[in-house]
Each structure stands twice: as structure tokens, then as C-alpha cells.
């Protein structure tokens, strides 16, 4: 069985910024369940939503992604 690949760092950045997934869901007008699925990398938000998340957290959008380089 293949390990699940993490594409985004939404959960980690929320923790670093001390922001709850509930707050993010409210800001984006999404359900908490949707944000939870992003945080567990079950599904990925659209590029537009990544942009909104970065604006909300006041970070560079690149911080939301797992690097493809080591």
C-alpha cells in the first residue's frame, strides 16, 4: 500500500499561525468538513482558494505547499 502523499501544509500553517480550521472555514464560507479534508490532504482546494487562504493567513502562497525539492 502506498503512503498518502502530502501536497499541502494547510494544517501545519494553521498551527504555526495559531488559527483554527473553524476560523478558516468561516472566512472562506466553507464547511468545517471541507477544510478538514484539505488539512488531511484527502482533497485539495482550488488555486483560487489557496490564494484566499494565503491572504487570510498573511503568508506567501508557497508556504502552503510541500516542497518538491529536498
Chimera marker file (.cmm) of the C-alpha trace (Angstrom):
<marker_set name="trace">
<marker id="1" x="0.000" y="0.000" z="0.000" r="1" g="1" b="0" radius="0.5"/>
<marker id="2" x="1.354" y="3.409" z="-0.960" r="1" g="1" b="0" radius="0.5"/>
<marker id="3" x="1.762" y="6.087" z="1.658" r="1" g="1" b="0" radius="0.5"/>
<marker id="4" x="-0.531" y="9.039" z="1.202" r="1" g="1" b="0" radius="0.5"/>
<marker id="5" x="1.331" y="11.998" z="-0.261" r="1" g="1" b="0" radius="0.5"/>
<marker id="6" x="1.014" y="15.339" z="1.464" r="1" g="1" b="0" radius="0.5"/>
<marker id="7" x="0.672" y="18.084" z="-1.102" r="1" g="1" b="0" radius="0.5"/>
<marker id="8" x="-0.301" y="20.956" z="1.145" r="1" g="1" b="0" radius="0.5"/>
<marker id="9" x="0.768" y="22.305" z="4.530" r="1" g="1" b="0" radius="0.5"/>
<marker id="10" x="-2.537" y="23.937" z="5.456" r="1" g="1" b="0" radius="0.5"/>
<marker id="11" x="-2.808" y="22.091" z="8.771" r="1" g="1" b="0" radius="0.5"/>
<marker id="12" x="0.790" y="22.936" z="9.746" r="1" g="1" b="0" radius="0.5"/>
<marker id="13" x="0.478" y="26.608" z="8.790" r="1" g="1" b="0" radius="0.5"/>
<marker id="14" x="-2.788" y="26.957" z="10.713" r="1" g="1" b="0" radius="0.5"/>
<marker id="15" x="-0.985" y="25.562" z="13.771" r="1" g="1" b="0" radius="0.5"/>
<marker id="16" x="2.015" y="27.882" z="13.239" r="1" g="1" b="0" radius="0.5"/>
<marker id="17" x="-0.337" y="30.881" z="12.989" r="1" g="1" b="0" radius="0.5"/>
<marker id="18" x="-2.483" y="29.681" z="15.917" r="1" g="1" b="0" radius="0.5"/>
<marker id="19" x="-5.602" y="29.798" z="13.729" r="1" g="1" b="0" radius="0.5"/>
<marker id="20" x="-8.306" y="27.141" z="13.903" r="1" g="1" b="0" radius="0.5"/>
<marker id="21" x="-9.672" y="25.322" z="10.896" r="1" g="1" b="0" radius="0.5"/>
<marker id="22" x="-13.087" y="26.569" z="12.064" r="1" g="1" b="0" radius="0.5"/>
<marker id="23" x="-11.931" y="30.195" z="11.676" r="1" g="1" b="0" radius="0.5"/>
<marker id="24" x="-10.588" y="29.438" z="8.192" r="1" g="1" b="0" radius="0.5"/>
<marker id="25" x="-13.839" y="27.716" z="7.211" r="1" g="1" b="0" radius="0.5"/>
<marker id="26" x="-15.856" y="30.718" z="8.362" r="1" g="1" b="0" radius="0.5"/>
<marker id="27" x="-13.606" y="33.157" z="6.465" r="1" g="1" b="0" radius="0.5"/>
<marker id="28" x="-13.882" y="31.129" z="3.258" r="1" g="1" b="0" radius="0.5"/>
<marker id="29" x="-17.586" y="30.384" z="3.731" r="1" g="1" b="0" radius="0.5"/>
<marker id="30" x="-16.824" y="26.650" z="3.539" r="1" g="1" b="0" radius="0.5"/>
<marker id="31" x="-17.871" y="23.829" z="5.840" r="1" g="1" b="0" radius="0.5"/>
<marker id="32" x="-15.523" y="22.682" z="8.591" r="1" g="1" b="0" radius="0.5"/>
<marker id="33" x="-15.655" y="19.251" z="6.980" r="1" g="1" b="0" radius="0.5"/>
<marker id="34" x="-14.271" y="20.661" z="3.709" r="1" g="1" b="0" radius="0.5"/>
<marker id="35" x="-11.387" y="22.402" z="5.478" r="1" g="1" b="0" radius="0.5"/>
<marker id="36" x="-10.704" y="19.231" z="7.462" r="1" g="1" b="0" radius="0.5"/>
<marker id="37" x="-10.374" y="17.244" z="4.217" r="1" g="1" b="0" radius="0.5"/>
<marker id="38" x="-7.855" y="19.813" z="2.942" r="1" g="1" b="0" radius="0.5"/>
<marker id="39" x="-5.903" y="19.571" z="6.206" r="1" g="1" b="0" radius="0.5"/>
<marker id="40" x="-5.659" y="15.791" z="5.904" r="1" g="1" b="0" radius="0.5"/>
<marker id="41" x="-4.755" y="16.027" z="2.189" r="1" g="1" b="0" radius="0.5"/>
<marker id="42" x="-7.778" y="13.915" z="1.228" r="1" g="1" b="0" radius="0.5"/>
<marker id="43" x="-8.708" y="16.586" z="-1.309" r="1" g="1" b="0" radius="0.5"/>
<marker id="44" x="-7.044" y="19.797" z="-2.466" r="1" g="1" b="0" radius="0.5"/>
<marker id="45" x="-8.610" y="23.231" z="-2.718" r="1" g="1" b="0" radius="0.5"/>
<marker id="46" x="-8.518" y="25.132" z="-5.986" r="1" g="1" b="0" radius="0.5"/>
<marker id="47" x="-5.673" y="27.508" z="-6.768" r="1" g="1" b="0" radius="0.5"/>
<marker id="48" x="-8.070" y="30.390" z="-6.110" r="1" g="1" b="0" radius="0.5"/>
<marker id="49" x="-8.861" y="29.041" z="-2.648" r="1" g="1" b="0" radius="0.5"/>
<marker id="50" x="-5.160" y="28.524" z="-1.888" r="1" g="1" b="0" radius="0.5"/>
<marker id="51" x="-4.736" y="32.215" z="-2.766" r="1" g="1" b="0" radius="0.5"/>
<marker id="52" x="-7.548" y="33.196" z="-0.363" r="1" g="1" b="0" radius="0.5"/>
<marker id="53" x="-6.047" y="31.044" z="2.400" r="1" g="1" b="0" radius="0.5"/>
<marker id="54" x="-2.651" y="32.704" z="1.922" r="1" g="1" b="0" radius="0.5"/>
<marker id="55" x="-4.256" y="36.152" z="2.106" r="1" g="1" b="0" radius="0.5"/>
<marker id="56" x="-6.188" y="35.217" z="5.255" r="1" g="1" b="0" radius="0.5"/>
<marker id="57" x="-3.046" y="33.889" z="6.955" r="1" g="1" b="0" radius="0.5"/>
<marker id="58" x="-0.890" y="36.774" z="5.635" r="1" g="1" b="0" radius="0.5"/>
<marker id="59" x="1.703" y="34.438" z="4.121" r="1" g="1" b="0" radius="0.5"/>
<marker id="60" x="3.266" y="33.722" z="0.740" r="1" g="1" b="0" radius="0.5"/>
<marker id="61" x="1.128" y="31.122" z="-1.052" r="1" g="1" b="0" radius="0.5"/>
<marker id="62" x="4.229" y="28.918" z="-1.465" r="1" g="1" b="0" radius="0.5"/>
<marker id="63" x="4.231" y="28.300" z="2.300" r="1" g="1" b="0" radius="0.5"/>
<marker id="64" x="1.029" y="26.295" z="1.848" r="1" g="1" b="0" radius="0.5"/>
<marker id="65" x="2.696" y="23.680" z="-0.345" r="1" g="1" b="0" radius="0.5"/>
<marker id="66" x="5.065" y="20.837" z="0.390" r="1" g="1" b="0" radius="0.5"/>
<marker id="67" x="8.322" y="21.454" z="-1.478" r="1" g="1" b="0" radius="0.5"/>
<marker id="68" x="9.093" y="19.179" z="-4.397" r="1" g="1" b="0" radius="0.5"/>
<marker id="69" x="12.833" y="19.709" z="-3.847" r="1" g="1" b="0" radius="0.5"/>
<marker id="70" x="14.886" y="18.350" z="-0.958" r="1" g="1" b="0" radius="0.5"/>
<link id1="1" id2="2" r="1" g="1" b="0" radius="0.2"/>
<link id1="2" id2="3" r="1" g="1" b="0" radius="0.2"/>
<link id1="3" id2="4" r="1" g="1" b="0" radius="0.2"/>
<link id1="4" id2="5" r="1" g="1" b="0" radius="0.2"/>
<link id1="5" id2="6" r="1" g="1" b="0" radius="0.2"/>
<link id1="6" id2="7" r="1" g="1" b="0" radius="0.2"/>
<link id1="7" id2="8" r="1" g="1" b="0" radius="0.2"/>
<link id1="8" id2="9" r="1" g="1" b="0" radius="0.2"/>
<link id1="9" id2="10" r="1" g="1" b="0" radius="0.2"/>
<link id1="10" id2="11" r="1" g="1" b="0" radius="0.2"/>
<link id1="11" id2="12" r="1" g="1" b="0" radius="0.2"/>
<link id1="12" id2="13" r="1" g="1" b="0" radius="0.2"/>
<link id1="13" id2="14" r="1" g="1" b="0" radius="0.2"/>
<link id1="14" id2="15" r="1" g="1" b="0" radius="0.2"/>
<link id1="15" id2="16" r="1" g="1" b="0" radius="0.2"/>
<link id1="16" id2="17" r="1" g="1" b="0" radius="0.2"/>
<link id1="17" id2="18" r="1" g="1" b="0" radius="0.2"/>
<link id1="18" id2="19" r="1" g="1" b="0" radius="0.2"/>
<link id1="19" id2="20" r="1" g="1" b="0" radius="0.2"/>
<link id1="20" id2="21" r="1" g="1" b="0" radius="0.2"/>
<link id1="21" id2="22" r="1" g="1" b="0" radius="0.2"/>
<link id1="22" id2="23" r="1" g="1" b="0" radius="0.2"/>
<link id1="23" id2="24" r="1" g="1" b="0" radius="0.2"/>
<link id1="24" id2="25" r="1" g="1" b="0" radius="0.2"/>
<link id1="25" id2="26" r="1" g="1" b="0" radius="0.2"/>
<link id1="26" id2="27" r="1" g="1" b="0" radius="0.2"/>
<link id1="27" id2="28" r="1" g="1" b="0" radius="0.2"/>
<link id1="28" id2="29" r="1" g="1" b="0" radius="0.2"/>
<link id1="29" id2="30" r="1" g="1" b="0" radius="0.2"/>
<link id1="30" id2="31" r="1" g="1" b="0" radius="0.2"/>
<link id1="31" id2="32" r="1" g="1" b="0" radius="0.2"/>
<link id1="32" id2="33" r="1" g="1" b="0" radius="0.2"/>
<link id1="33" id2="34" r="1" g="1" b="0" radius="0.2"/>
<link id1="34" id2="35" r="1" g="1" b="0" radius="0.2"/>
<link id1="35" id2="36" r="1" g="1" b="0" radius="0.2"/>
<link id1="36" id2="37" r="1" g="1" b="0" radius="0.2"/>
<link id1="37" id2="38" r="1" g="1" b="0" radius="0.2"/>
<link id1="38" id2="39" r="1" g="1" b="0" radius="0.2"/>
<link id1="39" id2="40" r="1" g="1" b="0" radius="0.2"/>
<link id1="40" id2="41" r="1" g="1" b="0" radius="0.2"/>
<link id1="41" id2="42" r="1" g="1" b="0" radius="0.2"/>
<link id1="42" id2="43" r="1" g="1" b="0" radius="0.2"/>
<link id1="43" id2="44" r="1" g="1" b="0" radius="0.2"/>
<link id1="44" id2="45" r="1" g="1" b="0" radius="0.2"/>
<link id1="45" id2="46" r="1" g="1" b="0" radius="0.2"/>
<link id1="46" id2="47" r="1" g="1" b="0" radius="0.2"/>
<link id1="47" id2="48" r="1" g="1" b="0" radius="0.2"/>
<link id1="48" id2="49" r="1" g="1" b="0" radius="0.2"/>
<link id1="49" id2="50" r="1" g="1" b="0" radius="0.2"/>
<link id1="50" id2="51" r="1" g="1" b="0" radius="0.2"/>
<link id1="51" id2="52" r="1" g="1" b="0" radius="0.2"/>
<link id1="52" id2="53" r="1" g="1" b="0" radius="0.2"/>
<link id1="53" id2="54" r="1" g="1" b="0" radius="0.2"/>
<link id1="54" id2="55" r="1" g="1" b="0" radius="0.2"/>
<link id1="55" id2="56" r="1" g="1" b="0" radius="0.2"/>
<link id1="56" id2="57" r="1" g="1" b="0" radius="0.2"/>
<link id1="57" id2="58" r="1" g="1" b="0" radius="0.2"/>
<link id1="58" id2="59" r="1" g="1" b="0" radius="0.2"/>
<link id1="59" id2="60" r="1" g="1" b="0" radius="0.2"/>
<link id1="60" id2="61" r="1" g="1" b="0" radius="0.2"/>
<link id1="61" id2="62" r="1" g="1" b="0" radius="0.2"/>
<link id1="62" id2="63" r="1" g="1" b="0" radius="0.2"/>
<link id1="63" id2="64" r="1" g="1" b="0" radius="0.2"/>
<link id1="64" id2="65" r="1" g="1" b="0" radius="0.2"/>
<link id1="65" id2="66" r="1" g="1" b="0" radius="0.2"/>
<link id1="66" id2="67" r="1" g="1" b="0" radius="0.2"/>
<link id1="67" id2="68" r="1" g="1" b="0" radius="0.2"/>
<link id1="68" id2="69" r="1" g="1" b="0" radius="0.2"/>
<link id1="69" id2="70" r="1" g="1" b="0" radius="0.2"/>
</marker_set>
